[in-house]
Amino acid sequence: MNTGRKEMLRWTPSEQERYIRGFVDGEGWPAYYRTRSRHGHHRPGYVNSRAIFVSNTNRALLQTIRTMLGRLGIESKLYLDAEPGDRKSTITSWKLAILGRDNLLRFRDAIGFSDSGKAKTLKAMLDSYRKHGSESLRRFG
């Protein structure tokens, strides 16, 4: 980790929250995604999952953001999204994923989106849990 990223981790929680909000407003998006699972009630291709994704070519920066999120109690996963030649990509890119109702709730409460369209999509995603009678969302939401 270079000095800049080490410094970012020394920022106050409020400064980190503001930085993450600005970063995900530009590089992130809330989305429903399709699963290929055949387990339980899931059908292949059926939209049944929700996530916030953040994509960037700087893996180390995404790892720093992941560390910041973890300090806020928001779990995330970092994985290779595309390499040159994949899906017309000319550069390696990485994707950070925030998955699961509780992590999405913590993200909404601690970070949120400044972008009204993304905020509206996140709200709709969280509201869709409510339609299924989630006790957890009633407690936090």
C-alpha positions in Angstrom: 0.0 0.0 0.0 1.5 3.4 -0.9 1.6 6.3 1.4 -1.6 7.9 0.0 -3.7 4.9 0.8 -2.1 4.5 4.2 -3.1 8.2 4.8 -6.7 7.5 3.7 -7.0 4.9 6.4 -6.0 7.5 9.0 -8.8 9.8 8.0 -11.7 10.2 10.5 -14.7 7.9 10.0 -16.7 10.9 8.7 -14.0 11.7 6.1 -13.9 8.1 5.0 -17.7 7.9 4.7 -17.7 11.1 2.5 -14.9 9.8 0.3 -16.6 6.4 -0.2 -19.9 8.2 -1.0 -18.2 10.3 -3.7 -16.4 7.4 -5.1 -19.4 5.1 -5.3 -21.5 7.9 -6.8 -19.0 8.0 -9.7 -17.8 4.4 -9.9 -20.6 2.3 -8.3 -24.2 1.3 -8.8 -26.9 -0.6 -7.0 -28.2 -3.6 -9.0 -30.3 -6.6 -9.1 -28.4 -9.5 -10.5 -29.2 -12.9 -11.8 -28.1 -16.1 -10.2 -27.2 -19.4 -11.9 -27.9 -21.3 -8.7 -30.1 -24.4 -8.9 -30.3 -24.7 -5.1 -33.5 -24.3 -3.1 -36.1 -22.0 -4.6 -33.8 -20.3 -7.0 -34.2 -20.8 -10.7 -31.3 -20.2 -13.2 -31.4 -16.7 -14.5 -34.1 -15.6 -12.0 -33.5 -12.1 -10.5 -33.3 -12.8 -6.8 -30.2 -11.0 -5.5 -29.3 -7.5 -4.8 -25.9 -5.8 -4.6 -23.9 -2.6 -4.8 -21.0 -2.9 -7.2 -18.0 -0.6 -7.6 -15.7 -1.0 -10.6 -12.3 0.4 -11.1 -8.9 -0.5 -12.6 -7.0 0.3 -9.4 -7.2 -2.8 -7.3 -5.2 -1.3 -4.4 -7.6 1.6 -4.2 -10.6 -0.7 -4.1 -8.9 -2.8 -1.4 -8.5 0.4 0.6 -12.2 1.2 0.2 -13.0 -2.4 1.2 -10.9 -1.9 4.4 -12.8 1.3 5.1 -16.1 -0.4 4.6 -15.1 -3.2 6.9 -14.4 -0.7 9.6 -18.0 0.5 9.2 -19.3 -3.1 9.6 -20.0 -3.4 5.8 -18.6 -6.7 4.4 -17.6 -6.7 0.7 -15.8 -8.9 -1.8 -13.2 -7.9 -4.3 -12.7 -9.8 -7.5 -11.2 -9.6 -11.0 -13.9 -8.3 -13.3 -12.2 -8.3 -16.7 -8.9 -8.6 -18.3 -7.8 -7.2 -21.7 -9.8 -9.0 -24.3 -12.7 -9.9 -22.0 -16.0 -8.3 -23.1 -14.1 -5.8 -25.3 -12.0 -4.7 -22.3 -8.6 -3.1 -23.1 -7.5 -3.0 -19.4 -7.8 -5.1 -16.3 -10.6 -4.0 -14.1 -11.7 -5.0 -10.6 -15.1 -5.1 -9.0 -16.1 -4.6 -5.3 -19.4 -6.2 -4.4 -21.5 -5.4 -1.3 -23.9 -8.3 -0.9 -26.7 -9.2 1.5 -29.5 -7.3 3.1 -27.6 -6.4 6.3 -24.6 -5.0 4.4 -26.9 -3.0 2.1 -28.7 -1.6 5.1 -25.4 -0.6 6.8 -24.2 1.0 3.5 -27.4 3.0 3.2 -27.2 4.2 6.8 -23.4 4.9 6.9 -22.7 5.9 3.3 -25.7 6.2 1.0 -25.7 7.7 -2.5 -25.7 11.4 -3.3 -26.9 10.5 -6.8 -30.7 10.5 -6.5 -31.2 7.8 -9.2 -28.9 5.4 -7.4 -30.4 6.3 -4.0 -33.9 5.5 -5.4 -32.7 2.2 -6.8 -31.1 1.2 -3.5 -34.4 2.2 -1.7 -36.4 0.0 -4.1 -34.0 -2.9 -3.6 -34.3 -2.6 0.2 -38.1 -2.2 -0.1 -38.2 -5.4 -2.1 -36.9 -7.3 0.9 -39.8 -5.9 2.9 -42.3 -7.4 0.5 -41.0 -10.8 1.5 -41.6 -10.2 5.2 -38.0 -9.8 6.4 -37.8 -9.3 10.1 -34.2 -7.9 9.8 -35.3 -5.1 7.6 -38.1 -4.1 10.0 -35.6 -3.9 12.8 -33.1 -1.7 10.9 -35.2 0.0 8.2 
